[in-house]
Amino acid sequence: MSARIAVTGIGVVSPIGIGPQQFWSALCAGRSGVRALDRPAGDDGAPRIAAAVRDFPAREFITSAHYRRMDALSRMTVAACRMALDDARALTGLDLARLGVVVGSALGDVSDSAQYLDKVFAKGPAAASPMLFPNLVLNAPASYAAMEFGTCGINFTVSQGEISGHAALVLAADQLRAGRAEVILAGGADELAPVVMRALRRLRVLAGQRGGREWASPYDAARSGVVLGEGAAMLVLESYERARRRGAAVYACLDESAAFAVPSPPYDWPQRLAPPPALAALSGGEAVQLVCGAANSSPHLDAVELALFGELPATRAATLTSIKGAIGEFGAAGALSAAAACLALRHQLAPPLCHLETPAGAAIRLAGRVAEPLAIARALVFGLARGGSGAALQFSRA
């Protein structure tokens, strides 16, 4: 199969909007989903802010009787799948054995897992609900998606920390190129769970815990740490030839994808990153005009990216952005970054750094606080996880 893969449908559940239109409009306007929490997660008041999904009408997108059994994470995933499929209109005449699902999630349904284990530890196994248990496995969202749409094609769940969303798209592209599916729903989802907020608060990696104010501003000189978020994004992927044959509208083409690893402390980002050979080979020496980075207001990660993209020949003249100031940080955030890159290619606009005040010194141009016109032929979506796992996706204008 041709290496060129078309993105023909996008579904998004995010802190800044439900559906690709709301998501894109809010992103372009520089609106952020980071808001005050109803209840701070810790006795010391940190974190006090996060990017939570609000006003999400899940029942409008899930038509089966499985709705009542689904956990919140699975509902976000299935809703994003429904939006993407409706957007792409890709199922007409498709053998459902040739429709695949690939979902990335760093932690899965961790809220219900914590609730379930609390009861087991406090009252014994008899107190645990057998109806809740199926939702605790990591592949529950991908399984619910398969049941909702009746597909019996390939079904994968990818868990790789902060690059779970990126890695799911890399795997989906590999499966399409290998001919193991004709159409794949690919992306990721993660939830904003109190147990995760408490754990990261104890590690003192959240914004403001080591000085500075509590806010989310990737690549800002005054950035002070991570602000957590949640959401889901699913893309419909198919060969460019199939999309053209059926007259589909194509957002963008996924031309190349790569996964790699770099030296790093086990639970931190690398202090410095030389351009990985896989990343250099991905661009093929051709310049990209937009880079959607993984920066999340962490002093280490943001500095690594600023140095890397200023050094990589293909990105030196690009505009660098990260949408995590709007949606927060979570394992599947890369799937939302990929959706933003595809929409940027269609609309020829650079997604903004919505909270940027004082740009950190960089050898690469940073995006503004609202979307700006930009002639984009190629966009790079980059992900890096603690421990050194990385992934990159190169999209081009259809």
Phi, psi and omega in degrees: 000145177305146179293340186279124182242134181265141170260111186247355179209145180225133173232134185222134166238114188218166176293347181248006177158154178255124183095153184296328182292311178297316180302311184291318180299314180294319180298314181297327180282355181079020179280146181244145175270003179283118182220171178293138175284151177297321178225124175303149186281340185226165180296333180274007176082008181242133357277152176257348182229157175192168178253095182259148173284129182234153175054049182263108182275071187304325185296338179291339186250347184244114188258346186273170177289350178291347184306315185295331182271343185291141170282170184298322180295317179295324178296319177298317182295311183295321178297318178296322176298314181300313179301316182295317180293319178296322179294318185277332186051046188267353190271348182300120178074007182270131171291120185295346172288348179255010175257121181253163178226128176228116184240130174259136178206129182290320189229347182070208184279073186284335179295311178292328177298316179295318179297316181298313182291327176302317180291319179298315182290326184277322189234357180096167184302331183295340182276348183277140182279123176292339178287335181277331189304317182301336180282350185278340180286149188295332183269014179300314180300316179295324180290317177298322178298317179297318180291323181297322186252003174071022180275143175234028176276195181302145182215110184234149170238133182243129177231109183215052176059224186289353177250022183300320179293317177299313185297326177296321179289323176299314180296317180298318179297319178298319181294321177295315181294333178277356178079018183275355176203160177260326177222139179228132167274118185223143178164222181187171180203144171212155184249160177270099188253134179304323181295326178289319178299319180293319181295315181288332174296320179294330177279351177060047178248359183277157184304133176086350185284339178243029181107159182084176182272164180270104181200171181239109181212085178304141177066011177275142181298334181259017179302148189225007179137180189278140167247127186279155178214191178202167177153180180214146172214133177231137178245144171269120179248136175206166179296148179299323179297317180296317180299319179292320181299321183266005176071030182284148170283129184251122177292311184194170177245134174270102187274320184217152175210151182206147171242147182205173176222145181228156179300133183197151169301150185302325186238030179212168175277157178298150179285330177209149185226112170287149181304116179298140179306322180297325180287318178296320180290330182300317182284340180060023180083352180275140183288144170253149183261340181224134174240121173262101186275178180261003185308135185227023182078006173284130180306319182289305186298315182298318180295321178299315181293318180301318179291318183297309186284339172284341182263330184288122185304322185289343185246358186301325182262010184276168169262130184255133178217166170212133183271005185286347170292339180263324187246355182078182182254132172199165190300325183265012183301333179299332177293322176289326175296320178296319177299318179296321180295319179295319178292324177297319178295321179293316188264354180056049177228143178269119178301142188274168166261093198294336182251009186296127178242307181236097182302133175293149179303126184210151177267019180222148182288133177263147178295161178275194184269350170226164182298142180234143176301137180207129175285108186243115172263325180222142178230139179251128174251118189243139177225143178218131181250156172302137184099348172102002176286140181221161177207151179214145181229129177250118178255152176229162180291136183288000000 
